[in-house]
Amino acid sequence: MAFNLKLILRLYQRPAAAMSDVLDRGSLLFSSLAVLIVSFLLGHSTRALSFSFYAPLLVLAVFYVPGILLIGALVGRVAGGFGVEFRRDYAPMLTCVAAAWSATNAPLLAVAWLRPQLVDAATGVVYLYFAVLMFFAVRTVLGAGNGPAVAIVWLSCLSMPAAWLLWGPLHYLMSWLASPFLLFYVFFYLRSELGGLGDGLRARQSYRRNLEAAAINPHDGEAQYQLGLVYQQRRQFTEAIARFSNAVAIDPTHTDAHFQLGRIAREQGRLKEALSYFQTVVNQDEKHGQSEILRELGALYIAARQYEDARRELATYVERRPYDPEGLCYYGQALEGLGKPAEAREAYARATEAASQAPAYIRRTAGKWGRLARGRMRGLTAE
């Protein structure tokens, strides 16, 4: 219990790292109990915040978290859509959301006790900080980028009107559900389904514990690499770089680690470092990742405005993988930079077609590049 309390308190100091720790080591039961306790105390501290003690947890569990996941499936790039995301991420997201709600509302207790006249003003600050913590929760659980994470958090407020409209019927149902006899039968007949909602959190935490145990071995570069992927997916790039660097230090021939270090460096604008990592990958395996190293090199050269170098690498890449919309989109940008609008339009048209015909499991990712290609093609047509 003390450990879980420390995790919630850490959200005030290092929210990104603390949210990651809540996901890896936190307890859904503790986070839920924290919401109930804080809401109970708030409800009895001031009339301005009078509500049933279970109301916040019910709203978070029934409306807010499913709303976050639904919006994440629409805005993000989740293979399989909402159904897959719900089964995998419901319990992890609820754990993080409940911890965030408790952390942001607990200081409101002090305001309610010491300065009750300031509760209304403090509530606005609470909502703002809750949105900040939700930004980190969405990045951590869903692996969303900064822009999509902001959009998901902002759009998630749409689930609140639904909670307000349906609160009356739900409140009525809760009076029936409060019967111990009925709760026993609900649990008896739905225990497998209810237990399955926690599988996502248990699987994540078990996987992380196994990786941490393997990483103790100073000669296991693969464990360091896998931990780096976890941090990279959560957008915690400092920790990811450290893990990938450890993997390279243990095994200089770990091509995947060099590749990921290059990708992070390119995304952060450290182009010289990225080129060094990518050159190492090319020297070790010129066809690494189904030749994706050539696509990354092309993207790097475009960022550096070395369009001829980009065209050379990407021409080889699209010859090997002619139906990758990302590679075709980059190829069009290289041709556009070289002043070849007709060839660039052709590449963008191929990227658009490839995105529209992509398999279902990569359609969301491909769609991003298809939209970008269409936008750039329209820009060339207008000129």
BASE-786621 format. One record per residue (C-alpha): x, y, z; residue number from 1. Coordinates in nm, 3 decimals. Layout:
N
        xx        yy        zz   num
         X         Y         Z   NUM
...
***
This chain:
383
        xx        yy        zz   num
     0.000     0.000     0.000     1
     0.279     0.242     0.089     2
     0.450     0.174    -0.243     3
     0.136     0.251    -0.443     4
     0.083     0.570    -0.242     5
     0.437     0.680    -0.329     6
     0.361     0.622    -0.697     7
     0.065     0.858    -0.678     8
     0.265     1.121    -0.487     9
     0.540     1.104    -0.752    10
     0.289     1.235    -1.005    11
     0.345     1.580    -0.851    12
     0.720     1.571    -0.919    13
     0.791     1.369    -1.232    14
     0.458     1.297    -1.399    15
     0.596     1.122    -1.710    16
     0.821     0.881    -1.520    17
     0.564     0.834    -1.243    18
     0.290     0.745    -1.492    19
     0.519     0.485    -1.643    20
     0.581     0.340    -1.295    21
     0.206     0.334    -1.225    22
     0.160     0.131    -1.542    23
     0.446    -0.107    -1.460    24
     0.396    -0.154    -1.086    25
     0.070     0.010    -0.987    26
    -0.241    -0.163    -0.857    27
    -0.583    -0.113    -1.014    28
    -0.744    -0.201    -0.681    29
    -0.539     0.058    -0.491    30
    -0.600     0.330    -0.751    31
    -0.974     0.259    -0.742    32
    -0.984     0.264    -0.361    33
    -0.791     0.592    -0.366    34
    -1.061     0.746    -0.587    35
    -1.336     0.622    -0.352    36
    -1.159     0.754    -0.042    37
    -1.078     1.095    -0.190    38
    -1.429     1.135    -0.334    39
    -1.585     1.031    -0.001    40
    -1.381     1.290     0.187    41
    -1.454     1.558    -0.074    42
    -1.823     1.484    -0.066    43
    -1.829     1.536     0.311    44
    -1.599     1.839     0.315    45
    -1.805     2.092     0.125    46
    -2.157     2.123    -0.006    47
    -2.025     2.266    -0.332    48
    -1.884     1.923    -0.415    49
    -2.171     1.712    -0.286    50
    -2.195     1.378    -0.473    51
    -2.217     1.007    -0.405    52
    -1.877     0.872    -0.306    53
    -1.881     0.614    -0.587    54
    -1.981     0.863    -0.860    55
    -1.630     0.970    -0.976    56
    -1.504     0.611    -1.005    57
    -1.819     0.506    -1.191    58
    -1.788     0.795    -1.436    59
    -1.421     0.722    -1.495    60
    -1.474     0.349    -1.542    61
    -1.795     0.354    -1.747    62
    -1.760     0.672    -1.953    63
    -1.421     0.841    -1.943    64
    -1.181     0.550    -1.995    65
    -1.388     0.384    -2.273    66
    -1.418     0.730    -2.430    67
    -1.040     0.776    -2.419    68
    -0.987     0.435    -2.580    69
    -1.249     0.496    -2.849    70
    -1.099     0.832    -2.939    71
    -0.752     0.676    -2.928    72
    -0.864     0.410    -3.176    73
    -0.996     0.682    -3.408    74
    -0.715     0.934    -3.372    75
    -0.427     0.694    -3.312    76
    -0.301     0.402    -3.516    77
    -0.431     0.093    -3.339    78
    -0.434    -0.232    -3.537    79
    -0.767    -0.405    -3.492    80
    -0.951    -0.093    -3.377    81
    -1.144    -0.026    -3.058    82
    -1.217    -0.390    -2.966    83
    -0.851    -0.486    -2.955    84
    -0.755    -0.167    -2.775    85
    -1.032    -0.206    -2.515    86
    -0.931    -0.560    -2.417    87
    -0.564    -0.471    -2.406    88
    -0.566    -0.122    -2.255    89
    -0.881    -0.082    -2.043    90
    -0.730    -0.193    -1.711    91
    -0.393    -0.018    -1.769    92
    -0.568     0.306    -1.866    93
    -0.814     0.289    -1.574    94
    -0.524     0.235    -1.333    95
    -0.344     0.544    -1.464    96
    -0.662     0.755    -1.485    97
    -0.767     0.666    -1.130    98
    -0.420     0.748    -0.999    99
    -0.427     1.081    -1.185   100
    -0.774     1.168    -1.050   101
    -0.669     1.091    -0.693   102
    -0.347     1.291    -0.724   103
    -0.522     1.598    -0.866   104
    -0.821     1.597    -0.629   105
    -0.640     1.519    -0.304   106
    -0.504     1.879    -0.267   107
    -0.863     1.999    -0.308   108
    -0.931     1.846     0.034   109
    -0.690     2.091     0.197   110
    -0.859     2.381     0.017   111
    -1.204     2.257     0.123   112
    -1.093     2.230     0.486   113
    -0.884     2.548     0.513   114
    -1.030     2.786     0.252   115
    -1.372     2.656     0.145   116
    -1.449     2.984    -0.032   117
    -1.171     2.906    -0.282   118
    -1.301     2.563    -0.380   119
    -1.459     2.681    -0.706   120
    -1.138     2.850    -0.824   121
    -0.924     2.555    -0.714   122
    -1.150     2.314    -0.903   123
    -1.052     2.479    -1.231   124
    -0.683     2.427    -1.151   125
    -0.758     2.064    -1.063   126
    -0.921     2.002    -1.400   127
    -0.627     2.162    -1.577   128
    -0.369     1.949    -1.396   129
    -0.580     1.639    -1.452   130
    -0.562     1.712    -1.826   131
    -0.182     1.739    -1.797   132
    -0.159     1.404    -1.622   133
    -0.394     1.250    -1.880   134
    -0.159     1.370    -2.153   135
     0.118     1.161    -1.995   136
    -0.121     0.870    -1.937   137
    -0.225     0.862    -2.303   138
     0.136     0.880    -2.419   139
     0.237     0.603    -2.179   140
    -0.047     0.357    -2.229   141
    -0.130     0.415    -2.596   142
     0.214     0.524    -2.717   143
     0.063     0.829    -2.886   144
     0.277     1.119    -3.003   145
     0.247     1.463    -2.848   146
    -0.002     1.596    -3.106   147
    -0.234     1.294    -3.101   148
    -0.212     1.278    -2.719   149
    -0.326     1.641    -2.689   150
    -0.610     1.574    -2.936   151
    -0.722     1.261    -2.750   152
    -0.725     1.436    -2.411   153
    -0.910     1.736    -2.552   154
    -1.170     1.523    -2.730   155
    -1.216     1.300    -2.426   156
    -1.427     1.573    -2.266   157
    -1.700     1.465    -2.511   158
    -1.765     1.161    -2.292   159
    -1.868     1.384    -2.002   160
    -2.202     1.500    -2.152   161
    -2.291     1.134    -2.197   162
    -2.218     1.074    -1.830   163
    -2.436     1.369    -1.733   164
    -2.728     1.254    -1.952   165
    -2.716     0.894    -1.831   166
    -2.634     0.961    -1.467   167
    -2.999     0.948    -1.358   168
    -3.061     0.593    -1.489   169
    -2.720     0.480    -1.363   170
    -2.788     0.619    -1.018   171
    -3.115     0.429    -1.012   172
    -2.941     0.107    -1.122   173
    -2.676     0.147    -0.854   174
    -2.943     0.126    -0.586   175
    -3.030    -0.220    -0.723   176
    -2.670    -0.324    -0.772   177
    -2.600    -0.241    -0.409   178
    -2.780    -0.561    -0.312   179
    -2.517    -0.816    -0.198   180
    -2.736    -1.096    -0.334   181
    -2.737    -0.946    -0.684   182
    -2.365    -0.862    -0.671   183
    -2.289    -1.226    -0.590   184
    -2.473    -1.350    -0.899   185
    -2.320    -1.082    -1.123   186
    -1.975    -1.184    -1.008   187
    -2.053    -1.557    -1.035   188
    -2.179    -1.542    -1.394   189
    -1.947    -1.269    -1.526   190
    -1.630    -1.341    -1.332   191
    -1.439    -1.464    -1.639   192
    -1.531    -1.154    -1.842   193
    -1.458    -0.919    -1.552   194
    -1.130    -1.096    -1.482   195
    -1.035    -1.073    -1.848   196
    -1.042    -0.693    -1.833   197
    -0.738    -0.709    -1.605   198
    -0.538    -0.935    -1.834   199
    -0.389    -0.640    -2.022   200
    -0.246    -0.486    -1.707   201
    -0.119    -0.819    -1.572   202
     0.045    -0.906    -1.904   203
     0.220    -0.568    -1.927   204
     0.348    -0.583    -1.572   205
     0.459    -0.946    -1.600   206
     0.645    -0.874    -1.925   207
     0.817    -0.574    -1.770   208
     0.923    -0.771    -1.460   209
     1.071    -1.045    -1.677   210
     1.265    -0.791    -1.882   211
     1.399    -0.618    -1.572   212
     1.510    -0.953    -1.433   213
     1.685    -1.043    -1.759   214
     1.851    -0.701    -1.778   215
     2.039    -0.773    -1.456   216
     2.261    -1.000    -1.664   217
     2.543    -0.769    -1.783   218
     2.585    -0.979    -2.099   219
     2.222    -0.976    -2.212   220
     2.202    -0.701    -2.474   221
     1.867    -0.823    -2.605   222
     1.695    -0.753    -2.271   223
     1.831    -0.398    -2.277   224
     1.705    -0.360    -2.632   225
     1.354    -0.483    -2.545   226
     1.337    -0.244    -2.249   227
     1.443     0.034    -2.486   228
     1.151    -0.051    -2.712   229
     0.914    -0.023    -2.414   230
     1.042     0.325    -2.329   231
     1.041     0.427    -2.695   232
     0.678     0.324    -2.732   233
     0.595     0.537    -2.427   234
     0.779     0.837    -2.576   235
     1.035     0.833    -2.293   236
     1.328     0.884    -2.524   237
     1.597     0.955    -2.264   238
     1.541     0.615    -2.102   239
     1.510     0.448    -2.442   240
     1.842     0.592    -2.558   241
     2.008     0.469    -2.240   242
     1.878     0.114    -2.290   243
     1.968     0.101    -2.661   244
     2.314     0.237    -2.580   245
     2.356    -0.035    -2.318   246
     2.262    -0.295    -2.578   247
     2.523    -0.158    -2.820   248
     2.786    -0.147    -2.545   249
     2.720    -0.513    -2.465   250
     2.699    -0.619    -2.829   251
     2.835    -0.373    -3.090   252
     2.683    -0.591    -3.364   253
     2.327    -0.543    -3.231   254
     2.197    -0.388    -3.554   255
     1.845    -0.327    -3.422   256
     1.976    -0.111    -3.137   257
     2.186     0.101    -3.376   258
     1.879     0.139    -3.597   259
     1.654     0.260    -3.316   260
     1.920     0.500    -3.187   261
     1.937     0.644    -3.539   262
     1.560     0.679    -3.561   263
     1.540     0.865    -3.230   264
     1.830     1.091    -3.325   265
     1.663     1.173    -3.658   266
     1.330     1.252    -3.491   267
     1.511     1.479    -3.243   268
     1.699     1.662    -3.520   269
     2.043     1.525    -3.434   270
     2.114     1.445    -3.796   271
     2.489     1.384    -3.773   272
     2.444     1.131    -3.494   273
     2.158     0.967    -3.683   274
     2.373     0.935    -3.994   275
     2.649     0.770    -3.792   276
     2.408     0.513    -3.647   277
     2.247     0.446    -3.985   278
     2.584     0.404    -4.151   279
     2.671     0.140    -3.893   280
     2.345    -0.039    -3.975   281
     2.420    -0.028    -4.349   282
     2.770    -0.165    -4.289   283
     2.628    -0.450    -4.082   284
     2.321    -0.528    -4.294   285
     2.228    -0.315    -4.595   286
     1.885    -0.484    -4.611   287
     1.808    -0.446    -4.241   288
     1.438    -0.443    -4.150   289
     1.327    -0.533    -4.502   290
     1.543    -0.246    -4.628   291
     1.379     0.007    -4.395   292
     1.724     0.144    -4.323   293
     1.723     0.291    -4.675   294
     1.390     0.461    -4.607   295
     1.526     0.609    -4.283   296
     1.837     0.730    -4.461   297
     1.619     0.890    -4.726   298
     1.412     1.068    -4.461   299
     1.731     1.188    -4.292   300
     1.871     1.330    -4.617   301
     1.540     1.507    -4.684   302
     1.563     1.670    -4.341   303
     1.917     1.777    -4.429   304
     1.799     1.902    -4.772   305
     2.036     1.661    -4.946   306
     1.772     1.568    -5.199   307
     1.993     1.382    -5.446   308
     2.126     1.155    -5.172   309
     1.768     1.104    -5.055   310
     1.652     1.020    -5.408   311
     1.929     0.763    -5.447   312
     1.848     0.577    -5.126   313
     1.472     0.595    -5.173   314
     1.485     0.485    -5.538   315
     1.647     0.162    -5.423   316
     1.397     0.129    -5.141   317
     1.082     0.172    -5.352   318
     1.225    -0.070    -5.607   319
     1.248    -0.332    -5.333   320
     0.922    -0.235    -5.160   321
     0.701    -0.067    -5.422   322
     0.385    -0.070    -5.208   323
     0.505     0.110    -4.895   324
     0.320     0.446    -4.881   325
     0.571     0.595    -4.637   326
     0.867     0.523    -4.863   327
     0.679     0.647    -5.169   328
     0.580     0.965    -4.988   329
     0.942     1.034    -4.893   330
     1.045     0.954    -5.250   331
     0.800     1.214    -5.376   332
     0.945     1.472    -5.136   333
     1.297     1.399    -5.263   334
     1.186     1.443    -5.624   335
     0.998     1.758    -5.530   336
     1.312     1.895    -5.368   337
     1.505     1.825    -5.689   338
     1.256     2.029    -5.891   339
     1.085     1.733    -6.062   340
     0.715     1.799    -5.999   341
     0.580     1.553    -6.257   342
     0.779     1.262    -6.112   343
     0.691     1.375    -5.758   344
     0.318     1.371    -5.843   345
     0.354     1.019    -5.978   346
     0.524     0.906    -5.656   347
     0.251     1.070    -5.445   348
    -0.018     0.905    -5.656   349
     0.147     0.567    -5.598   350
     0.165     0.639    -5.225   351
    -0.205     0.728    -5.216   352
    -0.298     0.408    -5.402   353
    -0.075     0.194    -5.179   354
    -0.233     0.345    -4.866   355
    -0.585     0.275    -4.991   356
    -0.498    -0.089    -5.060   357
    -0.303    -0.153    -4.740   358
    -0.402    -0.456    -4.527   359
    -0.637    -0.388    -4.237   360
    -0.372    -0.435    -3.968   361
    -0.160    -0.145    -4.103   362
    -0.437     0.066    -4.255   363
    -0.425     0.336    -3.990   364
    -0.051     0.380    -4.024   365
    -0.069     0.373    -4.403   366
    -0.358     0.619    -4.399   367
    -0.139     0.887    -4.243   368
     0.103     0.870    -4.535   369
    -0.178     0.851    -4.788   370
    -0.327     1.175    -4.654   371
     0.013     1.344    -4.655   372
     0.074     1.232    -5.014   373
    -0.265     1.365    -5.127   374
    -0.198     1.698    -4.960   375
     0.141     1.739    -5.123   376
     0.002     1.629    -5.460   377
    -0.269     1.896    -5.437   378
    -0.002     2.152    -5.354   379
     0.194     2.060    -5.666   380
    -0.119     2.072    -5.881   381
    -0.207     2.419    -5.753   382
     0.136     2.560    -5.843   383
***
